Amino acid sequence: MQIKTKGIVLKVQDYNENDKLLAVLTEDRGVIYAYASGARRMKSALSTVSSMLCYGEFVFFKNREKYTVDSAESERLFFGIRQDLDNLAYASYFCELCLSAANPEEDSKDILRLLLNTLHMLENKKVHPAMLKAIFELRLMSLIGYAPDLIACSECGEFEKGAYWFDTKSGIATCTDCRPNGAAGEVLLSKAAFLAARHIVYAPMEQLFSFRVGENSLIELSNAAEKYVIEQMDKVYPTLEFLNSIRSF
């Protein structure tokens, strides 16, 4: 059976002497793991499209449960990211998150769109990378069914208080008037950081990146988003560990 779909390469592994195994996030079939025959050869027609972050149109052949890349045409390669170690570290983390978030054989258009928009912003340096990381983390969690409840304080229902305790396990927020001291697993968010997190979760995709916060609020937001992902996914991400070893915050 032949399958034609748009997708982006999330991960590449060498396989045998001449082939590669690709993990491709597709529009309508989640992540497909496919063998690219001869892709390790320099003159192979699949050489370019078998590189990480290559976005394009892929034609897969499915035989039982095994996929192979029949052909592909690249549309964007994100060279600007691959030439920058810091940006590549961020992109690698985003890709690893997608690998664990996208379900096989399910529609993944929204996840793919989020990833492509985030990579575009990263490559063109339009938004601080730490901001992009927080946006990607919280929005991705929302897309896969783990959206935090950030509409208002969980106890008094007020929409805009001075600060909030954000529970990374339950995903709810409680203002500091209702709970002066936080409990284990809760992260303190200033009003600016809380409103930014709310925007990320609920804003239309067209407006997702259209906000800014100060440095202190960004640090709070970044910390909360990362802890929320780790708590909800219950997984260790090697790319995140490397990213945190090289980034300033």
C-alpha positions as CSV (number, residue, x, y, z in Angstrom):
1,M,0.0,0.0,0.0
2,Q,1.3,3.4,-1.0
3,I,0.8,6.4,1.3
4,K,1.5,10.1,0.3
5,T,1.6,12.7,3.1
6,K,3.4,15.8,4.3
7,G,5.8,15.4,7.2
8,I,9.0,16.3,9.0
9,V,11.9,14.1,10.0
10,L,12.2,14.0,13.8
11,K,15.0,11.5,14.1
12,V,17.5,9.7,11.9
13,Q,19.4,6.5,12.7
14,D,22.0,4.7,10.4
15,Y,20.8,1.3,9.5
16,N,23.1,-1.3,7.9
17,E,25.8,-0.1,5.6
18,N,23.8,2.1,3.2
19,D,20.3,2.7,4.8
20,K,18.7,4.9,7.3
21,L,15.8,4.6,9.7
22,L,13.6,7.7,9.8
23,A,11.0,8.9,12.4
24,V,8.7,11.2,10.4
25,L,5.9,13.2,12.0
26,T,3.1,13.2,9.4
27,E,-0.1,15.1,9.0
28,D,-2.5,12.2,9.2
29,R,-0.7,9.1,10.5
30,G,1.3,10.4,13.6
31,V,4.9,9.3,13.7
32,I,5.9,6.8,10.9
33,Y,9.1,4.9,11.3
34,A,10.4,4.1,7.8
35,Y,13.5,2.7,6.2
36,A,15.2,4.9,3.6
37,S,17.1,2.4,1.3
38,G,20.5,3.7,0.2
39,A,20.1,7.0,2.0
40,R,23.6,6.9,3.4
41,R,25.1,7.1,-0.1
42,M,26.0,10.6,-1.1
43,K,24.4,10.4,-4.5
44,S,21.2,8.8,-3.3
45,A,17.9,10.5,-4.2
46,L,16.9,10.1,-0.5
47,S,20.1,11.5,1.0
48,T,18.8,15.1,1.5
49,V,15.3,14.2,2.6
50,S,16.7,11.7,5.1
51,S,18.2,14.4,7.3
52,M,16.7,15.7,10.6
53,L,14.3,18.6,10.3
54,C,13.7,18.0,6.6
55,Y,10.1,18.9,5.9
56,G,8.4,17.9,2.7
57,E,6.1,15.4,0.9
58,F,6.9,11.8,1.5
59,V,5.6,8.7,-0.3
60,F,5.8,5.6,1.9
61,F,5.2,2.0,0.9
62,K,3.6,-0.1,3.7
63,N,4.0,-3.8,3.7
64,R,2.2,-5.3,6.7
65,E,3.6,-3.2,9.6
66,K,6.8,-2.1,7.8
67,Y,7.2,1.2,6.1
68,T,9.8,2.2,3.5
69,V,10.4,5.6,1.9
70,D,9.5,5.2,-1.8
71,S,10.2,8.9,-2.7
72,A,10.2,12.3,-1.2
73,E,10.5,16.0,-2.1
74,S,11.9,18.4,0.4
75,E,10.2,21.8,0.9
76,R,12.3,23.2,3.8
77,L,15.5,22.0,5.5
78,F,15.9,24.6,8.3
79,F,19.6,25.1,7.6
80,G,19.7,28.1,9.9
81,I,18.9,25.8,12.9
82,R,21.3,23.0,12.0
83,Q,24.2,25.5,11.8
84,D,23.7,26.8,15.3
85,L,24.4,24.5,18.2
86,D,22.1,26.2,20.7
87,N,19.2,26.3,18.2
88,L,19.8,22.7,17.2
89,A,19.6,21.7,20.9
90,Y,16.2,23.4,21.2
91,A,15.0,21.8,17.9
92,S,16.2,18.4,19.0
93,Y,14.2,18.7,22.2
94,F,11.1,19.7,20.4
95,C,11.4,16.8,18.1
96,E,11.9,14.3,21.0
97,L,8.8,15.7,22.6
98,C,6.8,15.1,19.4
99,L,8.1,11.5,19.3
100,S,6.6,10.8,22.7
101,A,3.4,12.9,22.1
102,A,2.1,11.9,18.7
103,N,0.1,8.7,18.6
104,P,0.7,6.3,15.7
105,E,-1.9,6.3,12.9
106,E,-3.7,9.4,14.3
107,D,-4.2,12.8,12.8
108,S,-1.3,15.0,13.8
109,K,-1.9,18.2,11.8
110,D,-2.0,20.5,14.8
111,I,1.2,19.0,16.3
112,L,3.0,19.3,13.0
113,R,1.8,22.9,12.5
114,L,3.0,23.8,16.0
115,L,6.4,22.3,15.4
116,L,6.8,24.0,12.0
117,N,5.8,27.4,13.3
118,T,8.1,27.0,16.3
119,L,11.0,26.0,14.1
120,H,10.3,29.0,11.8
121,M,10.4,31.4,14.8
122,L,13.6,29.7,16.1
123,E,15.4,29.9,12.8
124,N,14.5,33.5,12.1
125,K,15.3,34.5,15.7
126,K,11.9,36.3,16.1
127,V,11.3,35.1,19.6
128,H,13.6,34.3,22.5
129,P,14.4,30.5,22.4
130,A,13.4,30.1,26.1
131,M,10.0,31.7,25.3
132,L,9.6,29.3,22.3
133,K,10.4,26.4,24.6
134,A,7.7,27.4,27.1
135,I,5.2,28.0,24.3
136,F,5.9,24.7,22.6
137,E,5.8,22.7,25.9
138,L,2.5,24.1,27.2
139,R,0.7,24.2,23.8
140,L,1.8,20.6,23.0
141,M,0.5,19.4,26.3
142,S,-2.8,21.1,25.5
143,L,-3.0,19.5,22.1
144,I,-2.6,16.0,23.4
145,G,-5.1,16.3,26.2
146,Y,-3.1,17.6,29.1
147,A,-4.2,21.3,29.0
148,P,-3.7,23.0,32.4
149,D,-6.7,24.9,33.8
150,L,-5.5,28.5,33.8
151,I,-8.7,30.4,33.4
152,A,-8.9,31.6,37.0
153,C,-8.0,30.7,40.6
154,S,-9.2,27.3,41.4
155,E,-10.6,28.4,44.8
156,C,-12.0,32.0,44.5
157,G,-12.4,32.1,40.7
158,E,-10.6,35.5,40.3
159,F,-9.1,36.0,36.8
160,E,-6.2,38.3,37.5
161,K,-4.6,38.3,41.0
162,G,-1.1,39.3,41.9
163,A,0.4,35.8,41.8
164,Y,-0.5,32.2,41.6
165,W,0.7,28.8,42.7
166,F,0.7,26.5,39.7
167,D,0.4,22.7,40.5
168,T,2.4,20.8,37.9
169,K,0.6,17.6,38.8
170,S,-3.0,18.6,38.6
171,G,-2.5,21.5,36.2
172,I,-4.6,24.0,38.3
173,A,-3.6,27.4,39.7
174,T,-4.5,28.9,43.0
175,C,-3.9,32.6,43.8
176,T,-1.7,33.6,46.7
177,D,-4.6,35.3,48.5
178,C,-6.3,31.9,48.8
179,R,-3.1,30.0,49.5
180,P,-0.2,32.1,50.8
181,N,2.2,29.2,50.9
182,G,2.7,26.7,48.1
183,A,2.6,22.9,48.4
184,A,5.0,20.3,47.0
185,G,5.0,20.3,43.3
186,E,3.7,23.9,43.0
187,V,5.5,26.7,41.2
188,L,5.0,30.3,41.9
189,L,4.0,32.4,38.9
190,S,3.8,36.2,38.9
191,K,0.7,37.8,37.3
192,A,2.6,38.4,34.0
193,A,3.9,34.8,33.9
194,F,0.4,33.4,34.7
195,L,-1.3,35.5,32.0
196,A,1.4,34.4,29.5
197,A,0.8,30.7,30.3
198,R,-2.9,31.3,29.9
199,H,-2.4,32.9,26.5
200,I,-0.3,29.9,25.4
201,V,-3.0,27.4,26.3
202,Y,-6.0,29.2,25.0
203,A,-4.9,31.6,22.2
204,P,-5.7,30.8,18.5
205,M,-2.7,29.5,16.7
206,E,-2.4,32.7,14.6
207,Q,-1.9,34.7,17.8
208,L,0.2,32.1,19.8
209,F,3.5,33.9,19.5
210,S,2.2,37.4,19.7
211,F,3.2,38.3,23.3
212,R,6.3,39.2,25.3
213,V,7.2,39.1,29.0
214,G,10.1,40.4,31.0
215,E,13.1,38.3,31.9
216,N,12.0,37.4,35.4
217,S,8.6,36.3,34.2
218,L,10.1,34.4,31.4
219,I,12.3,32.4,33.8
220,E,9.2,31.6,35.9
221,L,7.2,30.6,32.8
222,S,10.0,28.5,31.5
223,N,10.5,26.7,34.8
224,A,6.8,26.0,35.2
225,A,6.3,24.7,31.6
226,E,9.3,22.4,31.8
227,K,8.2,20.9,35.2
228,Y,4.6,20.5,33.9
229,V,5.9,18.5,30.8
230,I,8.1,16.2,33.0
231,E,5.2,15.6,35.4
232,Q,2.6,14.9,32.8
233,M,4.7,12.8,30.5
234,D,6.6,11.0,33.3
235,K,9.6,10.6,31.0
236,V,13.3,11.6,31.0
237,Y,14.3,13.5,27.8
238,P,18.1,13.3,27.1
239,T,17.8,16.2,24.7
240,L,16.4,18.4,27.5
241,E,19.2,17.4,29.8
242,F,21.7,18.5,27.1
243,L,19.8,21.7,26.4
244,N,19.8,22.6,30.0
245,S,23.6,22.0,30.2
246,I,24.3,24.6,27.6
247,R,21.6,27.3,27.9
248,S,21.7,30.3,30.2
249,F,18.2,29.7,31.6
